[in-house]
Amino acid sequence: MDKAYYAEKGLFVGITSIICAFYFFAPTLFTFKSSLIEQSGKIENLNTHYTEVESSRGSKSIKSELKFSLNSTHNYYVLMKNIGHSSYNERFEK
């Protein structure tokens, strides 16, 4: 049994797997500015929500959500931000 032979084959399989993972899954993880599509239209529906989220360790934080739809696309868009423990929410409401 030649350990160097199997180590070389294992290294080849590992490197090939990493390259394939980056090739197939990188477009879903990263979005480049050139691939974004500009949406324009008038805002039909706009809602803001603040929800308290509890982690598995028992700490609590506040999640801010902005939900809106455009009349030209008829899609519903959601922007979320974890604003933490800040009680100063005026900057998130603007």
N, CA, C and O of each residue as an XYZ file, in Angstrom:
376
protein
N       0.850     -1.180      0.000
C       0.000      0.000      0.000
C       0.893      1.239      0.000
O       1.727      1.424      0.886
N       0.700      2.073     -1.002
C       1.508      3.274     -1.161
C       0.736      4.477     -0.628
O      -0.208      4.945     -1.265
N       1.138      4.974      0.538
C       0.414      6.091      1.167
C       0.560      7.384      0.374
O      -0.372      8.186      0.326
N       1.703      7.594     -0.240
C       1.925      8.823     -1.013
C       0.979      8.878     -2.210
O       0.489      9.950     -2.565
N       0.719      7.726     -2.834
C      -0.178      7.672     -3.990
C      -1.590      8.098     -3.578
O      -2.216      8.920     -4.249
N      -2.088      7.536     -2.471
C      -3.440      7.864     -2.009
C      -3.523      9.289     -1.468
O      -4.563      9.936     -1.584
N      -2.450      9.773     -0.888
C      -2.431     11.157     -0.408
C      -2.491     12.124     -1.593
O      -3.159     13.157     -1.530
N      -1.797     11.781     -2.658
C      -1.818     12.627     -3.854
C      -3.199     12.627     -4.499
O      -3.676     13.675     -4.935
N      -3.840     11.477     -4.564
C      -5.195     11.389     -5.127
C      -6.200     12.147     -4.242
O      -7.091     12.825     -4.754
N      -6.054     12.029     -2.929
C      -6.932     12.749     -2.008
C      -6.758     14.254     -2.123
O      -7.735     15.000     -2.057
N      -5.523     14.705     -2.294
C      -5.260     16.128     -2.471
C      -5.900     16.631     -3.759
O      -6.472     17.721     -3.779
N      -5.812     15.856     -4.826
C      -6.417     16.235     -6.101
C      -7.940     16.341     -5.977
O      -8.539     17.290     -6.484
N      -8.563     15.376     -5.308
C     -10.015     15.400     -5.113
C     -10.421     16.593     -4.251
O     -11.424     17.245     -4.540
N      -9.659     16.887     -3.197
C      -9.966     18.014     -2.320
C      -9.871     19.346     -3.029
O     -10.762     20.185     -2.897
N      -8.806     19.553     -3.779
C      -8.629     20.822     -4.507
C      -9.696     20.977     -5.583
O     -10.213     22.076     -5.786
N     -10.032     19.890     -6.276
C     -11.080     19.935     -7.298
C     -12.429     20.273     -6.671
O     -13.207     21.031     -7.249
N     -12.711     19.720     -5.502
C     -13.971     20.015     -4.817
C     -14.063     21.479     -4.408
O     -15.122     22.093     -4.543
N     -12.981     22.038     -3.916
C     -12.972     23.451     -3.517
C     -13.167     24.353     -4.730
O     -13.920     25.324     -4.657
N     -12.511     24.054     -5.830
C     -12.653     24.868     -7.043
C     -14.083     24.792     -7.570
O     -14.645     25.812     -7.969
N     -14.676     23.608     -7.578
C     -16.063     23.465     -8.040
C     -17.027     24.206     -7.124
O     -17.988     24.813     -7.596
N     -16.779     24.162     -5.830
C     -17.652     24.873     -4.886
C     -17.616     26.372     -5.142
O     -18.660     27.022     -5.159
N     -16.422     26.926     -5.342
C     -16.346     28.360     -5.632
C     -16.972     28.697     -6.979
O     -17.610     29.741     -7.113
N     -16.804     27.846     -7.968
C     -17.351     28.119     -9.294
C     -18.879     28.107     -9.289
O     -19.511     28.968     -9.901
N     -19.471     27.131     -8.598
C     -20.922     26.987     -8.639
C     -21.645     27.825     -7.589
O     -22.763     28.275     -7.839
N     -21.043     28.049     -6.421
C     -21.750     28.724     -5.339
C     -21.333     30.169     -5.115
O     -22.033     30.887     -4.401
N     -20.243     30.625     -5.683
C     -19.815     32.016     -5.501
C     -20.827     33.015     -6.058
O     -21.030     34.055     -5.431
N     -21.476     32.762     -7.203
C     -22.467     33.735     -7.681
C     -23.653     33.897     -6.739
O     -24.283     34.954     -6.730
N     -23.973     32.878     -5.945
C     -25.076     33.023     -4.996
C     -24.637     33.711     -3.710
O     -25.476     34.254     -2.993
N     -23.352     33.702     -3.404
C     -22.853     34.331     -2.182
C     -22.493     35.794     -2.384
O     -22.660     36.603     -1.471
N     -22.008     36.141     -3.553
C     -21.539     37.493     -3.831
C     -22.330     38.075     -4.996
O     -22.546     37.402     -6.004
N     -22.757     39.319     -4.860
C     -23.429     40.026     -5.940
C     -22.609     41.258     -6.276
O     -22.375     42.112     -5.421
N     -22.178     41.344     -7.513
C     -21.386     42.477     -7.941
C     -22.297     43.616     -8.375
O     -23.433     43.388     -8.790
N     -21.801     44.827     -8.279
C     -22.597     46.006     -8.611
C     -23.019     45.979    -10.080
O     -24.104     46.452    -10.417
N     -22.185     45.438    -10.945
C     -22.505     45.400    -12.378
C     -23.662     44.452    -12.685
O     -24.297     44.583    -13.731
N     -23.951     43.503    -11.797
C     -25.031     42.555    -12.060
C     -26.368     42.984    -11.457
O     -27.361     42.273    -11.606
N     -26.412     44.117    -10.787
C     -27.663     44.611    -10.215
C     -28.532     45.249    -11.292
O     -28.016     45.844    -12.238
N     -29.832     45.128    -11.152
C     -30.781     45.703    -12.095
C     -31.515     46.838    -11.391
O     -32.046     46.660    -10.295
N     -31.541     47.988    -12.020
C     -32.202     49.154    -11.419
C     -33.714     49.014    -11.554
O     -34.231     48.709    -12.629
N     -34.410     49.242    -10.446
C     -35.867     49.209    -10.427
C     -36.367     50.627    -10.177
O     -35.853     51.324     -9.303
N     -37.347     51.044    -10.927
C     -37.928     52.363    -10.711
C     -39.441     52.221    -10.652
O     -40.020     51.296    -11.220
N     -40.048     53.135     -9.970
C     -41.494     53.112     -9.833
C     -41.909     53.906     -8.614
O     -41.076     54.448     -7.887
N     -43.182     53.964     -8.411
C     -43.739     54.689     -7.286
C     -44.050     53.693     -6.166
O     -44.565     52.604     -6.419
N     -43.736     54.075     -4.939
C     -43.973     53.196     -3.799
C     -45.468     53.153     -3.517
O     -46.107     54.182     -3.298
N     -46.018     51.926     -3.527
C     -47.446     51.748     -3.261
C     -47.723     51.501     -1.789
O     -48.626     52.111     -1.216
N     -46.972     50.632     -1.187
C     -47.239     50.210      0.179
C     -45.935     50.257      0.958
O     -44.918     49.743      0.492
N     -45.949     50.867      2.141
C     -44.737     51.011      2.944
C     -45.071     50.717      4.394
O     -45.972     51.333      4.964
N     -44.350     49.780      4.994
C     -44.548     49.420      6.393
C     -43.194     49.336      7.090
O     -42.207     48.910      6.491
N     -43.153     49.740      8.353
C     -41.972     49.545      9.181
C     -42.373     48.740     10.408
O     -43.451     48.926     10.972
N     -41.481     47.845     10.805
C     -41.747     46.989     11.957
C     -40.486     46.911     12.808
O     -39.371     46.877     12.286
N     -40.674     46.882     14.106
C     -39.597     46.614     15.052
C     -39.980     45.367     15.826
O     -41.060     45.309     16.415
N     -39.110     44.371     15.831
C     -39.384     43.148     16.572
C     -38.210     42.835     17.479
O     -37.051     43.055     17.126
N     -38.531     42.324     18.640
C     -37.491     41.927     19.575
C     -37.136     40.472     19.304
O     -38.008     39.603     19.278
N     -35.859     40.220     19.104
C     -35.378     38.885     18.771
C     -34.536     38.389     19.932
O     -33.661     39.098     20.428
N     -34.808     37.165     20.359
C     -34.046     36.575     21.449
C     -33.131     35.504     20.887
O     -33.568     34.637     20.130
N     -31.858     35.566     21.262
C     -30.911     34.572     20.782
C     -30.979     33.327     21.651
O     -31.704     33.294     22.645
N     -30.233     32.316     21.278
C     -30.235     31.062     22.031
C     -29.585     31.226     23.403
O     -29.832     30.423     24.303
N     -28.767     32.248     23.571
C     -28.099     32.485     24.852
C     -28.920     33.366     25.776
O     -28.503     33.622     26.905
N     -30.068     33.832     25.330
C     -30.943     34.621     26.180
C     -30.818     36.119     26.005
O     -31.606     36.862     26.590
N     -29.856     36.596     25.220
C     -29.746     38.041     25.013
C     -30.774     38.488     23.985
O     -31.154     37.724     23.098
N     -31.213     39.713     24.110
C     -32.248     40.229     23.216
C     -31.696     41.394     22.406
O     -30.874     42.172     22.890
N     -32.157     41.498     21.181
C     -31.821     42.632     20.334
C     -33.064     43.009     19.540
O     -34.056     42.280     19.536
N     -33.000     44.139     18.879
C     -34.144     44.649     18.128
C     -33.835     44.563     16.637
O     -32.772     44.990     16.185
N     -34.780     44.005     15.879
C     -34.650     43.906     14.425
C     -35.599     44.907     13.793
O     -36.790     44.928     14.104
N     -35.071     45.733     12.909
C     -35.866     46.733     12.207
C     -36.118     46.247     10.782
O     -35.193     45.791     10.110
N     -37.368     46.342     10.315
C     -37.729     45.908      8.971
C     -38.424     47.035      8.223
O     -39.254     47.748      8.787
N     -38.084     47.188      6.970
C     -38.751     48.118      6.071
C     -39.299     47.295      4.923
O     -38.532     46.690      4.174
N     -40.611     47.263      4.776
C     -41.273     46.493      3.718
C     -41.983     47.456      2.783
O     -42.717     48.338      3.229
N     -41.764     47.284      1.483
C     -42.430     48.156      0.510
C     -42.638     47.421     -0.793
O     -41.992     46.409     -1.063
N     -43.557     47.944     -1.604
C     -43.799     47.403     -2.938
C     -43.818     48.559     -3.929
O     -44.170     49.688     -3.586
N     -43.437     48.257     -5.153
C     -43.431     49.243     -6.229
C     -44.579     48.936     -7.183
O     -44.910     47.776     -7.424
N     -45.186     50.008     -7.729
C     -46.308     49.794     -8.638
C     -45.865     49.266     -9.999
O     -46.674     48.672    -10.711
N     -44.609     49.465    -10.380
C     -44.159     49.012    -11.700
C     -43.774     47.534    -11.718
O     -43.820     46.901    -12.772
N     -43.398     46.982    -10.576
C     -42.937     45.589    -10.562
C     -43.899     44.640     -9.862
O     -43.861     43.436    -10.116
N     -44.754     45.146     -8.993
C     -45.693     44.341     -8.210
C     -44.981     43.299     -7.347
O     -45.560     42.266     -7.010
N     -43.734     43.571     -6.995
C     -42.979     42.714     -6.079
C     -42.930     43.368     -4.710
O     -43.048     44.587     -4.590
N     -42.756     42.555     -3.684
C     -42.689     43.046     -2.316
C     -41.236     42.953     -1.867
O     -40.652     41.871     -1.913
N     -40.641     44.062     -1.436
C     -39.240     44.121     -1.036
C     -39.144     44.292      0.473
O     -39.945     45.007      1.076
N     -38.163     43.635      1.081
C     -37.962     43.707      2.525
C     -36.492     44.003      2.795
O     -35.607     43.305      2.301
N     -36.243     45.046      3.588
C     -34.896     45.376      4.055
C     -34.887     45.193      5.565
O     -35.748     45.731      6.261
N     -33.917     44.437      6.078
C     -33.848     44.172      7.514
C     -32.492     44.590      8.054
O     -31.477     44.509      7.363
N     -32.495     45.038      9.302
C     -31.259     45.438      9.970
C     -31.392     45.127     11.447
O     -32.417     45.432     12.057
N     -30.382     44.533     12.020
C     -30.354     44.302     13.457
C     -29.784     45.567     14.092
O     -28.605     45.877     13.918
N     -30.622     46.297     14.829
C     -30.179     47.565     15.400
C     -29.706     47.399     16.836
O     -29.400     48.388     17.502
N     -29.643     46.169     17.319
C     -29.045     45.888     18.612
C     -29.877     46.370     19.773
O     -31.105     46.295     19.742
N     -29.214     46.862     20.795
C     -29.871     47.288     22.021
C     -30.121     48.796     22.046
O     -30.500     49.336     23.086
N     -29.920     49.473     20.942
C     -30.039     50.923     20.906
C     -31.484     51.367     21.122
O     -32.404     50.892     20.456
N     -31.657     52.273     22.051
C     -33.001     52.823     22.256
C     -33.209     54.065     21.402
O     -34.303     54.629     21.380
N     -32.175     54.489     20.705
C     -32.252     55.663     19.844
C     -32.626     55.192     18.444
O     -31.742     54.932     17.627
N     -33.920     55.078     18.153
C     -34.381     54.522     16.886
C     -34.732     55.579     15.845
O     -35.131     55.222     14.737
N     -34.600     56.853     16.156
C     -34.989     57.885     15.206
C     -34.164     57.823     13.921
O     -34.677     58.094     12.835
N     -32.902     57.470     14.046
C     -32.062     57.425     12.826
C     -32.465     56.269     11.925
O     -32.200     56.324     10.724
N     -33.103     55.209     12.460
C     -33.560     54.100     11.654
C     -34.933     54.355     11.063
O     -35.324     53.683     10.108
N     -35.668     55.303     11.605
C     -36.994     55.606     11.098
C     -36.954     56.570      9.925
O     -37.934     56.670      9.187
N     -35.861     57.275      9.732
C     -35.770     58.262      8.643
C     -35.597     57.577      7.319
O     -35.502     58.242      6.287
